[in-house]
Amino acid sequence: MDEVKSIGDILREKTIIQTSSYDDLEIHICPRCGQDIKPVKAVFEWFGRVVYPICDCEARELDRAREEFWQRSKRQRIERLFSLSGLGPRFSECTFDNWIPRRGSEKAFDAVKAYLDRWPEQMKTGEGLVLLGTYGNGKSHLAAAVVNALVSQEYAAVFQPVTRLMYRVNASYRDERGPSEAEIINGLIDADLLVLDDIGAEKWSEKVEERLYAIIDGRYWGKKPTILTGNFLDLKSLEAHIGGRAFDRIAETCIFIENMATSFRKERARARLRREV
């Protein structure tokens, strides 16, 4: 497909800018920053004209507006693919403020909170997190808290339980009205932040490994931060599940954090049992 070019691009291709000064012409002054704007001559193939270029501050403003437009368009496209950023009613309420401190989870909480505080830096470096530990100890809460905070700042952040994601991708082949597998995976690759939650709970297959690698590799090349949570107690088990190629990408770009707390769900169930007895 041929590249679509703007009128400005076409004019620049057909134009030679002569920067010779024109002392007899009035110098304009930018009303915003006071910079002198000297006239230049734009020579087209068929005519020439003296013009006043835009000021540096106006050029920066145009660049900022263009970036905001593309960011807004990307966020809207991703929100259409992943309703409520994939959080659902339960995890959409997760924040760092309503986190319940528990023994063994202190370091994980501090590390994830510090990660969010450094978010502009993470956006540039593509550094992510891998949260490991037993099930039910709050890993998903911490990851969802990051997503909720970023969504409130209008970033395109997506939270996807891997099992549900794989079911959705499989279903895309039966529903021609919905997004295709390629559209879903490309949306995950483009998100400012992607959380792949509870990795390892899905049924493993070569196809699942291939999809996970496509997502992780795409984000790796785009320097996009990714957070993974999984009920793995050692790195060898994680590598064996997702495959060596995907693990290699994660090992290079992510900080590994172990949540040492026990299952909050089990503790709550035991407390209810004691009250009932």
Sequence and secondary structure as in RCSB ss.txt:
>XXXX:A:sequence
MDEVKSIGDILREKTIIQTSSYDDLEIHICPRCGQDIKPVKAVFEWFGRVVYPICDCEARELDRAREEFWQRSKR
QRIERLFSLSGLGPRFSECTFDNWIPRRGSEKAFDAVKAYLDRWPEQMKTGEGLVLLGTYGNGKSHLAAAVVNAL
VSQEYAAVFQPVTRLMYRVNASYRDERGPSEAEIINGLIDADLLVLDDIGAEKWSEKVEERLYAIIDGRYWGKKP
TILTGNFLDLKSLEAHIGGRAFDRIAETCIFIENMATSFRKERARARLRREV
>XXXX:A:secstr
      HHHHHHHT EEE    TTS  EE TTT  EE  EEEE SS EEEE    HHHHHHHHHHHHHHHHHHHH
HHHHHHSGGGG HHHHTT  STT    TT HHHHHHHHHHHHTHHHHHHH  EEEEESSTTSSHHHHHHHHHHHH
HHTT  EEEEEHHHHHHHHHHTTT TTS  HHHHHHHHHHSSEEEEETTTSS   HHHHHHHHHHHHHHHHTT  
EEEEE  SSHHHHHHHH HHHHHHHHHHEEEEE     HHHHHHHHHHHHH 
